[in-house]
Amino acid sequence: MVGDTSRGAQSATFVRLGREDMGEVAALEQACFSTPWSEEQFLLAFEQRIFSVFALRDQERIVAYAAVYHAAGELEILNIAVHPDRRRHGLGRRLLGILLQVAVKMGITRAVLEVRTGNTPAIGLYEALGFRRIGVRPHYYQDTGEDALIFECDLADGSDACTA
């Protein structure tokens, strides 16, 4: 059953998405964020060679995705989303872990991301994977005025801290 929340992260397949998948990604984005990207915004981002979207698919359904920029040895993680009915089952951890392993193979040495100060589950995940807080963007999120915490992970140190 597609909506079965007992299903673990291991049953999902890691894939790189293309422009043809952006309608489904935008629908997941809408379900997860208060200020979601539109399908058009995703399509415009694809015009840049440094933009990619990776996902976990389970029974042909996108259950988690990550949108990133990758350039000059750095991976900027723009969005990570897990379908609301599949949260707390390891999908975010698995997706981010595989993504960082792919980044290392691409020669990327640093990963960065921003997260709302109130997004405790995401902060816990990033810290568990070895990301460390390096700064704050005050009042970054326009919808709430909430600060953004800036996290980074050194992928070049050889410790596998962020790819475990």
Buried (B, 14 or more C-beta within 10 A) or exposed (E): EEEEEEBEBEBBEBBEBEEEBBEBBBBBBEEBEEEBBEBEBBBEBBEEEEBBBBBBBBEEBBBBBBBBBBEEEBBBBBBBBBBEEBBEBBBBBBBBBBBBBBBBEEEBBBBBBBBBBEBEEBBEBBEEBBBEEEEEEEEBBEEEEBBBBBBBBBBEEEEEBBBE
